Amino acid sequence: MEYAGGKSARMMVLGPAAVLSAIFVVTLAASYYVADKTGAAPQAISFGAACFSAAVVLLVRSGLHQVARLERLGLTDTLTGLPNRHALHQDYRRLARNDDEMALALIDLDGFMLVNEHYGHSIGDRAIRESGAIFLTICGEEAAVYRLGGDEFALLKSGPLAATLLEGLCRKIVERMIRPVKVDERRLTLGASIGLARRSAGEDVSSSELLRRGDVAMYSSKRGGKARCTWYSPEFDRSREVIRELDDELRQALTNDEFCVHYQPLVDCTTREIVAVEALIRWERPDGKRIGPNVFIPVAEESGLINPLGLWVLRRACIDALAWDKIKLSVNLSAAQLRNPEFPIQLGHILEETGFDPERLELEITETCLVLDPVVAERSLAVIRGFGVNVVLDDFGTGYASFGFLRQFRFEKLKLDRSLVVEAGEDDGSRAMMLSSITVARAMNMGVTAEGVETEEQAEMVRAAGCDQIQGWLYFKAMPASEIAQHLVSAQPTPIGEVRPAPPSALPGWKVA
C-alpha cells in the first residue's frame, strides 16, 4: 500500500497533465481541419505538436520526480534520517501480507528530558541522532529502525523466530545505553526502557495495536526500574485499568483528607532515649480498607500526585512535631520531589507557615534520587541546606551509591538499609561492608543510623560497630502522633515482646514500618 499523501500528490501532477493533453488533442484536430480547408502547411502544425508533447512529457517527469521526493520525505524523520511512524505503518502492512511472525520493540530514552533541561535542545537533538546511529549499528540488517518522535524509537522484525531475535537485539541496546553516549566532549547518561510486542504467524493484529502493546510494555519497563526489556502481556491492560481507578481514588482521598501520618521513633544507641521520629504515610479508605504505600506511591509518582501528597505529609509532620520539643523529625523525599524545581521554595513556605525549626528537620533521600539526576539533586540540596535543614542518605547499601556520592553530597546522616544490617549478622562480607561504611561516614562527620533492627543481637552489633541511632521494631513500631508523647517520658524504651519481621521498604523514600 502506498503512502496516501504521495497518491494525492501524483494526482495533482497527472490530473492537470491529462486535462491539458485532452485540450491539446482537440486543438490539434481543429488545427488540421482548418489547415485542410485553408491550405495551410501541416508541417508547422506537426512541429508545434511535437514541441508541445515534449513539454508535457518533461513537465510530467519533473512533477513525478518531485512527488517521489516528497513521498520519501513523508516517510523519513528529518532529524535522524531514519524512517518515521508513517513508514513503520506502511512496512508493517506490506510485511503482514506474508502471514509471518512479526515483532515490534518500542524504545524510550530514560534520561533524555534531563539532557534537554541541562544542555538545551541543540545537544538534545544531537543525542537523538547519536542514539539512532547506535541502534542502527546494533541492528544492522537484522531489524528495521524507526524514529517515532521525541525520544521514542521503534524496531520491526518479521520472519521465523522474529520475537526471539528482536529480544536479543533489544538486550544489546539496553546494555549499550547503560554506558554514556558521547556528544562532543560531553558524556550523556541516557539509558533505554524497551517494550516488546509480537504478532503470531497468521494473527490479525494492526500496526496501531502492536504499537499500543509495545507502549504498554515499555511503561512497565519504566515502572520496573528502567533500563530493561519487557514483553507485553494482556495482564498489563487489566493492571492499567486498576491503576487508573486507583489514581482517581487517590485524588479523591487527597481532597477528602483520608490520609494520616504515623511516626516511628529512632533511639540513641547509648542512652536508648528517643532522639528522632520518622514520618510514614498511611491511607485508610472510608470502607475501612488499608492501602499500603507500596501500592499507591508508585501510582502517585506516575500521575504527578506525589508532589502535593509529599507536601501534605511534610506540612502535617511539621505541625505534629511542634509538640515534641528537641526531637528531630525525618521526612522522606521522593525523587520526583527532588527534581521539582519548585520544591525548595515550597519547603521554605511550609517552614515559615508552621513555625517549625528547620534545624530539627531531616529530609531523607535515597541513592536512586542521586543516580537519576546528580546535577539537579546537588543544586536542590544546596538550597535546602540553606534553610538549615539536614539531609540524610536513606537505604544505603542497596546497590547504587558509592563512597564518591558521600564525598560529593556530604550528608549529615547515613542510614544503613535493613538488608545490610540483617546480612551483616550472617555474612562476613556484609559485616565488612557495614563497618567500612560506618568508618567512612565517621571520617566525613556524618551520623549513622541502623534501620530495621529487630533483635537484641542486631542492636548490640550495630552499637559495637559505631552507629549513633537505632530504628526498628525491636523498640518501636510506627504509631499515631497521639501516642508519641507518652513514650517521650520514658528514658528506657521497652523492647517489643513479640518481634515480627519488618515489612520491606515500599518505595525508595516511602517506607512501611
N, C-alpha and C positions, 0 to 999 in steps of 0.2 A: 504494500500500500504506500502510495507516495504522500509526501508532505502536502497537506491541504493548501497551505499558503502558496506553494510552488505551482499547483494546479491553477489557482486563480491568477497568478502572475502570468502563466503561459497563455491563458485565455485573453489577457489584456494585450498580448502581443499578436496572437494568431487571429483574434476576432477582427480587429481593425484591418489587418492584412487581407483577410478573406473578403471583407466588405469592399476594400479598395480594389482588389482583384476583380470582383464582380462588376464594379463600376467601369473598370478598365476594359473588360471584355465587351460590355455593352457599347462603350465609347468606340472601341476598335471596330466593332461590327458596323456601327453607324458611319465611321470614317471610310471604310471600304465601300459602303453603299454610296456615299456621297462621291467618292473618287470615281466609282464606276459611272455615275451619272454625269459627272463634270469632266471626266478625262484627266483628273489629277494623277500624278505619279505615285503608284502604290509603294515604290521602294522607300520613299520618305516615311510613309506610314509604318512600314515594316521596321525600319531603323528605329523610329521612335518607340515602337512597341518593344523592341529588344532592349533598348535602354531602360524603359520603364520596368520591364520584367526583371532585369538585373538589379535595379534599385530596390525593388520589392524583396528579392531574394536576400540581398545584403542586409536590408532592414530586418527581415525576419531572423536571419542568422545572428545578427548582433543582439537583437532582442532576446532570443532564446539563450544566447551565451550569458547575458546579464541575468536572465531568470535562473539559469543553473547556478550562477554565482550567488544569487540571493537565497536559493534553496540551501546551498552549503552553509551560508551564514546563518540561516534559520535553524540549522541543526548543529551549530558549533557554539561553544561557550567562548565569548570574546576575550576573557581574561586568561584562560589556560590553553585555549586551542583544542580542548577536549570536546567530544560530543556532549550535547546537552540533554535536558529532560525530554524534549521532543524526539531527539534521535533515539533515546532509550526506548520510548514507547514504539517507535517505528521498527527498531531492530527486534524488539520482543514479538511484535505481531508477525514479522517475517519468519523468525525462528520458530514460533509456536506452531506454524503450519506443519512442521516435521513431526509433531507429537513426541519429541524427545523430552527427557528430564531437563528442567531448567532451574537455575539457582540464581538468586539475587542477593547482593550484600549492600546494605546502606551504611556508609561511614560518616561519622560526625567527629570533627576535631574537638577534643576536650578543652584545650586551653586557648582557642582562637580568640574568643571575646577579650581575654585579658591582653593578648598581643595588640589588638586594636586600641584598647584603652591606654596601654603603656607607651606604644611606639607610633601610633597613628595608622591610618588606613593604607598609606603607601607601603609600609612594611608589612601590614596585614595582607595586602594583595600579593606581595612577593612571597609571603609564607604560603598562601594558597597555591601559587604557581609551583613552588618547590615541592609542596605536598603532592600535587598532581603528578609531577615528574617522578617522585618516589613510587607512587602507586603504579605508574606505567612501567617503571623498571622492574618492579617485583612481578607484575602480572605478565609482562611480555606478550606473547601470542596466546597465552592460556585463557585470558578473560578480557572482555572489553571494559574500559574505564570511562566513566561519565562524571561530569560535574553538574549537580542538580541546582546549585545556587548557594550563596553564603559559604559556610564551611562544610557543606554536605556533598559527598561523592557517592557514586554507586558503581558496583561491579556486576557484570552479567555474564553467565556462562551457560552453555547448553550442551547436551550430549550425554553419553553414558558416564555415570559417576560424577555428574556435574556438581552436585552438592558437596561430595567429599573433597573434590579437587578445589572448589572455591573456598571451603573452610580452611584448607591448608594455606592458600594464598592469604586469607584474612589473618591467620595467626602470624604469618611472616610480617604483615603490615603492622599489627599490634606491637610485635617485638621491635620492629624498626622505629616506630613512632614514640616508643618509650624514650629512645635516645634523642638528644636535642637536634633540631633542624637548623642548619646554618643559613643565615641571611646576612650577607656582608660579614661584619665582624661579630654579629650577634648570634648567640646560640639560644634558640627559642624552644621552650618545652611545650609541645602541643599535645601529644597523645591522641589516641583514636579509640572511640567506642563503636562497635560494629554490631548490627543486627542482620541476621540471615533468614531468608525465607526460600522455600523450594516449591516447585510445581512438578508433580509426578508426571511421568510419561502418559499422555492421553488425557490428563486432567484439564478441565476448563477453568482456568484462572486468568483474569485480565491482568495487564501490566499495572494498572492502578491499584488493584487489590494486592498484588505481590509487593508493591512499594509500601502500601499501608502496613502489611505484615512486617516487612523489614524495619519500618519506622517504629512499630510497637516493640519489636525485639531489641532495637538499638537503645530505646529508652530504658529497657530492662537492664541492659549493659551499664548504662549510666547509673541507675539506682544500685546496681550491684557493686559499684566501686570504680567504674570506668576502666579504660584500657583492657577491654576483654571482648570476646565474641559470644553472642547468644543467639540460639536458633528460636524462631517463632514457635509458639505453642498456643492452641486455642484457649488455654487457661489464662493467658495474658489478657485476652479480651474481657474475660469474666472478672479478672483482677482489676482491670482499669475501670470497669463499671462500679465495683466496690469502692475503689479509690475516689471516684467522682462523688459517690454518695457520702463517703466519709469527709471529703472536702467540704461539701455543703453542710454537714453536721458540725464540722469544726468552726465554720464561720458563724453558725447559729449559736454554738456553745460559747464562743468568744463574746458575742453580743449579749447572751443571757447570763454571763458570769458563772459558767458551770465548772470552771477550773479552780483549783486550790493549790497551795504550796505547802509541802511538808519539809521538815528540816532534819538532817542527820548530823548530830554533833561530832566534832573532832576533839580528841583528848590529848593533853600533854603527855609525852612518853614518860616523864619523870614523876610529875605530880598527879597525873591521871585526872586533872581538872579539865572541864570543858573550856576550850580556848577559841573555838570557831564552830559555825554551823554551815552546812551546805544546803542551798535551796534546791528542791526537787519538785517538779510539776506533777500534778495528779489531775485526772479527769474522771469524774463520776457523772454519768448521764442521769437525767430525770427518772429514767426507768430503773435506776439502781445499778446498771451495768458499768463496770470499770474498764476503761480503755487504757492500755499501757502506753507509755511514751515510745516504746519500740514499734508501736503500730501507728500512732498519729503524728509523731515528729517527722518521719520521712515524708509523709503527705504534706505537712506544713512546709517543709523545706522545698518541695517541688512546686507548691502552689504560691509561694511567697508569703504565706501566713506566718512563717517563722519570725519575721521581723516584728509585727505587732504582738505576737504571742510572747516573744522573748522580752519585749519592753514591758509587757504586763507583769511577767514574772519578776523582773528587776524592780519595778515600782512597788509591787506587793511585798517583796522580800525586804526592801529598804524600810518600808513602813513598819513591818512586823519587828524587824531587828532594832528599831529605835529603843524598844523597851529592854534590850539585853545589853546593858552597859559594858563596854570594853570587850565584848565578844565580837570576833570578826565574822563577817558574812561572805560566803563564797557563792557566786552565781555563775552558772555555765553560760558560755558564749558560743553560739554556733558559727560555723564557717560562713554561712550566708550573712549573718550579722556583722562579722568582722570585715567582710568585703563591702558592706554597705557604707558608702562614704558619709552618710548622714548619722551613723550610729554614735560617733564620739560627741556630736552636738546633742543628740537625744539623751545620751548619758549625762551630760552636763545639766540639761534641763531637769532630769529626774533627781539628781543630787540636790539641786537648788530647790526644787519643789518639795521634796520630802525632808530636807534639812539633815540628811544622813551624812556622817563624817566620811569623806572619801578615803581616809587612811584606814578605816575599818572594812572597806570593801575590797574583795579579791575577785577578779574575773578569771575564770578557768577556761583556757582554750586547749584544744587538742593538737597533737602532732599533725593531723590531717590539715588543719587550718593553715599551718605554716607551709606545708608542702604544696598546697594548691596555688598559693599566691604569696610568696615570701615578701615581695616588694610592697604590696598593699598592706599586708599584715604589719610589717615594720613601721610603716607610716601611721597606721591607725593606732598601734600600740604606743607610739611616741606621744600622740595626743592624749590618749587615755592616761598614761603615766603623768602627764602634765597636770591632771586634776588631783594627783596624789593617790590614785587607785593602784593597787598592787596587781601584778599579772602572774598567773600560775600556769605552769605547763602540766596539763592533766593527762592521765593514762600513759605515762612514759614507760617505754619498754614494749610497746605493742607492735613496733616494726618500722616506723618511718624516721623519726627524729634521730639525729646523731648528736655527738658532743659538739659538733660545729654549730648546730642550732642553738645550743645552750650558750655558746660564746657570742653568737650573733645577737640574740634577743635578750640575754641577761635577765631571766625571770627572777622574781622574788621568792618563788617557791616551786619545788618539783614534787609531783605526786606520782608515786610508783604504782603502776597498774596492779590490780588484784591478781592477775595471772602471773606476774613476775614474783609477787610475794608467795603465792602458792607453790610455784615451781622452785623457788629458792629453798623451800623447806624439803624438797625432794631431790634436787639435782645440783651437783657441784658447779656445773657451768652457769646455771641460772643464779646461784648464790654469788658466784664471782661477778656476774654482770650487775647484780643488785649492789654489791659492795663497791664496785668501781663507779657506778652511777652516783652513789651517795658521796664518795670521795671527791668526785669532780664537782658535784653541787656544792659541797662544803668549801672547796677551793674558790668557788665563784660567789661565796656568801649567800647561797640560796638555802632556804629552809627545805626540809624534806618530810613529806607525809606518806605513810604507807596506807594504801587503800585495801579494803576487803579483808581485814584481819578478823578471823573467825575463831581462833583458838588461842589459849594462853601460850602455847609453844611458838606460834607465829608472832605473838606480841613480844615475847622475850627475844626472839631472833632479830626483829627489826629494831628493838631497843639497843641490843648489843651492837648492831650494825651502824648505829648513829642517827636513826630517824628522830625527828623532833615531835611529830604528832602521829596519832593512830586514828584511823577511821575504819569502822567495820561493825558487824553485828555482834562481835564479842562484847561490846559495851553498849552500843545504841543502834536501834533501827531508826528509820525516818519517822517523824511524828508531827502532828499538827503544831502550830505555833503556840497554842494554848498549853501544851504540855512541856514546852522548853523551860519555862520559868521554874517549875518545881525541881528540875534536875540541876539548875544552876546553883541551888543552895547546898548541894552535896558535893564535897570536895573529892570523894572517892566513889565513882560510879560502880554500881554492882553489875558484873557481867551477866548477860542474859543466860538464864539457866539452860534453855534448850536452844542450841545453836543449829540453825538451818543454813544450807548453802545460800550464799548471797546471790540474788539474781544477777545475770550478766548485764553489762552496760547496754542500754538500748540503742544508743547512737552516740558517737563522739560528742561530748558536751552535754548530753541529756540522759542522765543515768537513772536507773531504777535502784532504789535502796529501801 
